[in-house]
Each structure stands twice: as structure tokens, then as C-alpha cells.
């Protein structure tokens, strides 16, 4: 199986980077071919330009980086996003990936009857989001309403017709003990070593 990880965090010492390593190791143990798109290291531009918007309308990406990412998406059996939640939502590069890479004609298309969307990534079996935040789980759930679930899983991938969506959320990351953070990483490695 080919698993594509879309990673977004600029600091190499972050807990998100530790998560990336644990997930990558687990996938390799499970015999997966792993492809990592590191948005920060790639210098990905998140802002949509006039040319991007015309390409979006034409259903034909023109940016070489977007074309490359699109091809890698087409080849993926599993898609994993890893990013921090800042100010209750994803960072700009992750949002830019959604805006600029999830192209109509590539990732989805409009239903021929004119209502709704249909998925085009035929190989894709699952989509997983793994996030970190410093807010407590209850506060994010009750006060914010799990905004990231609504913004990414429901409003993007579910709307496109993709299924087998899940969100792994690590909360209060700075407040929990080092031992707990290590246990989280161990659990992720084991979990992704059994991904089918």
C-alpha cells in the first residue's frame, strides 16, 4: 500500500515532527510505501493566485508543484494529514493545500446531475487527520465545536464523497507529562503498523 503524508509544521523540534516520525515508522513496519509532502520544507505557497483560480475553473493545474502533489495524491491508497491547530484552525499551508491542490477534475468532480460532488481518487481507501493543540479537549469541543472536524473532514472530504475519515486529536500537549506524550507516540506507531 502507498501512504501519502501531508505534513505542515515549520519547527523541527515540534511534537508534530515526533508524530510524523512515529507514524512513518509504524507504516514502514506495516510494509507500506511512504511518501511525505513536507509543505514547509517544500516552500509551498498557500495563497491562490489569479492564474491558479483560472486553472481551477479550467480543471487543469498549471503550477508544477501542484501538478506534482496531484500525481502523488492519485497514487495514494491512504492519505494522512499531520498539523498543529493554531487559533482553532489549521495553519495557512494546510489550508492552502486544500485550496490549491484539491482540484476539480483531479480529486473530485461535480455530479453529472448537477447536485453534489463525486470523488475521483479511485485508489484512496482512507483519510486520517492527526492534530495537536494546547487547548483542553472539552474546551475545544464545547466552546469551539470541533471546528477542524467541520472544516476539513465534513466540509471538504465528506462533501467530496470520500469515506473512512477519521481524526486523531492530541490536546493539552504542553500540559501533559513527557511520559504521556511518549505513550501517544508509541500508540501511533503500533496503530499505523496495522493499517490495511
Beta strands, then each sheet from edge to edge (+ up, - down):
strand 1: 2-8
strand 2: 33-38
strand 3: 78-86
strand 4: 89-90
strand 5: 108-110
strand 6: 117-119
strand 7: 126-132
strand 8: 165-170
sheet 1: 2+ 1+ 3+ 4-
sheet 2: 2+ 1+ 3+ 7+ 8+
sheet 3: 5+ 6-
end
